[in-house]
Amino acid sequence: MKIELKNGRQNLSADLSKPLDISIPLSPGGPRAWYMDPMKIEPVMTERFTGSVKSGGNVNFRNIWFNPHGHGTHTETVGHIDREMVSINQTLKTFFFLCELISIEPEIYTGAERDHIKKGDKVITAKQIRGKIKPGAPQGLVVRTLPNSAEKLQRDYSNTNPTFFEPEALQHIREIGVKHFLTDLPSVDREEDGGQLLAHRAFWHGNRPDDRECTISEMVFVADHISDGNYLLNLQIAAFENDASPSKPILYQLQEL
């Protein structure tokens, strides 16, 4: 199935039969962060019920334990850092966006140390973002970090001080019109930053009336065969009444008509 889209004076098409899935499934062997144990999927087993066909039950009936921020690909709202519980299910109401994919190799920070950034940290800077995208960017932006190892599919990020973003980078991203930001990192902020979460706050807490409409998605995985460029993004979530949900972002290549 092919669809046609109009973006200003541009006429575009996308083939919906050729999805490019950039999500990482929730599984016990998948990636995790924030000192979480692996997620668990276990059959319900009681004296009166066996929730496993393999073990003699009539159906498979499993419990799943996971944390949406700590396991696999997830999408979060401003409620992640707000006193109010802002539900992803109530605020993300449209699911297709024009999107740009860029790849960036982090820099090693050598400047003055502060709580949220230290010498030797691997960071993505506002200057790097500015060099890749220009004002008038699509509503969605995906940043793939380099090198791009398949280890991202199962890595335990806890206590590893992963790459993160300068707050100014997230501020710039919002200023140029991006509403849905996606990254393959476990967080846009430093793992240990004294609780400041300055990159999250630069993205959301800028006295902008559309903060509730904007999302950050983390722990995606963009395979090497997917080239940098412009795409149609389908941002799928589960209907959780929570600040974050497991998600399944899908890219579709765009063609000009």
N, C-alpha and C positions, 0 to 999 in steps of 0.2 A: 504494500500500500504506500502510495506517495501522496504527500500533501504539499500545497503551495502556500507561501507566506508572503505578506507584504510588510516591509519595514521601511517607512518613509517612502523614498523613491525606488527602493530595492525590491525586486521580485525574486523570491527564493523558493527552493523546493527541498524537501527532505524525504528520504525513503525510510518509512517506519518499520520495514521488514529487516533493516540492518542496524540494530541497536549496538551501541558500544557501552557496555556496563562498566562503570568505574567504582562500583561498590565492593566492599569486602564482606562476605557473608558472616553472620553470627555463627560461630562454631567453637567447640572447646579448644581447638588448635589455632584459632584466629588471633589477631593482634589484640593487645590489651595495654592499659596504662593506668596511672594513678594507684598503683600498688594493689590492684584488684587481682584476685585469684581467677583462673580460667572460668569462663562461663560454663554452666552445666545444663545438660538435657538428660533427664532421668524419668523412667516410667513411674507412674503412681502405683505403689505396691502396698496393699492393705490385707488384712485377714480375709476380706470378702471380695477383693477385686485385684486383678492382675492387669496392669496397663501395658502389656507387651505381648504381641502375638507370638513372638519367638519363644517366650517363656510360658506359653499356654493360654494366654488371654484371648478374648474375642476381638479386641481392637488395640491399637496403639494409642496411648493416652498419657502424654508426657508433661511433666513440669519443666519449665525453663527458668533458670536463674541468670540474670545478667544485669549490667549497669549500662544505660544508653550512652553515658559519657566515656565509659571505660572499656567497652568491648565493640570492636568493629565500626563500620561506617555509621555516622549519626549526624543528625541535623538539629541545631539548637536555636532558641529564640533569645531575646533580651532577658527573658525570665531566668536565664542561667546566672545572671549577675544582679538581678533586681529583687527587691524585697517582696514584690508581688509575684504570684505564680502565674506566669504568662504561658498559656498552653500553645504548643506547636500546632495542635489540631484546630484551634480556634483562630489562629493568626495567619497560617499559611493556607491561603484560599485559592490560589492559582498555581499551576504546576509546570507550565511550559515557559521557557525564557530563552532569548538569544544569549549566547554564552561565548566567552573566549577562553581558550586554553593556552597557557604559557608555561615554559619550563625555566627554572632559575636554580643556579648553583649557589648555595649560601656562602656568605663571607665570614671570615674569622674576625671577631670584634677585638679591637685593640685600644679603644677609647677609655674614658674615665669610667670607673666602676660605680654602679648604683645597685639598689636592691633587685631591680628587674633585669639587669644586664651586667655580665662580668667579662673580664679579659679571657679570651679563648673560646667564648660562646660562638656557636654557629648561628648566624642571623640572616634574615632576608630583609633588605633595607627598602626604604621609600624610594631611594635613587634607582635601585634595580627595578622596582615596579614601574616607575616613571619611564624608564628606558624601554619597557616592553609594551605598555599600553598608553593610549592617549585619551584626552577628554572625549566624551561621547561614546565610552565603552558600553558594551551590552549590559543588561541587568545582571548577568551571571559571569563570574570569573573563577576559573580553576587554576590553581598554582601547583604544578608538579615539581617537586624538588629533585635535584640531581646530586649524586648519581641515583639512578632509579632501580633499586634492587628488589627482586621478588621477596626478599626478607621482610619487606613491609607487610606482606600477607600474613605473617605469623609472629612478628616481633613483640617482645615484652619491653615496652618503653620505660617501665618504672625504673627510677633512679639512674637514668642514662643521660639526662640533660639534653634532650633532643633539640634539633633546630627549631627556631621560633621566629616571629616577626617583630620588627621594631614597631612600636605603637604608631609612629608616623606613617608606616606603610599601610596600616589599616585605615588610618585617617584619610590618606590620599585615595584609597580604594573607594571609600564612601563618597568623598568629594566629587569624584568623576562619575558618579551615578550607579555604581555597583550595589545591588541590593542582596544578592545571594553569592556568598563567597565560599569556595570549596578548596580544601587543601589536603594533601596526603599526610600531614603531620598530626600528632595526637592532640595538639593545642596550638592556637595562634600565639600563646604566651609561654614564657619560660616555665619549666617544670617547678622550680622553686623561686618565687619572686616576692616573697613576703606577703602574699595574698593581694597584690595590687591589681593584677589582671588588666594592665594598661592597654594592651592591644584589643582585648574584648571591649573595653570601655571606649576606646577611640572609635570603634566600629559602631557602637550603639548609643552611648551616652553623650550625644553632641547637640542636645536640644533640637533634634530633628523630629518632625511630626510623624515620619514614616518608620521610626525605629521598630515598631511592632511588626511591620511587614517584612523586615530584613532577617536573614538567617546566615549562620555560619555552619558549614558542614566540615567535619574532620575525619581523618583516617579513611580517605578514599584511596584508590589505587588506579593510576592511569598507565596502562601497559605501554611499552615502547613503540608498538606499532601504530599507536594513535598519535598523529602529528599535531603539533601546535597549530592553532588556527581558530576559526569561528565555527560554532556548532549550535544546534538546537538542544537545549537541556530540558529533560523531564525529571523533575525533582520529586521522587516518590517517598512518602513517609507512611508509617503505621499510625493509626488513629489513636495515639496516646494523649490523654489529658495530662500533659507533663511539659516541662520546659524543653525537653529534648525527646527525640524518637530515633530508633534505628531507621536508616534510610537507604534508598536505592537510586542514586542519580544515574541517569542514562543519557548519553550523548548521541546525537544523530548528525551525520555530515550534511552540510548545506551546499547546495548548488545554485548559482545565479541563473535566472531565466532570461 
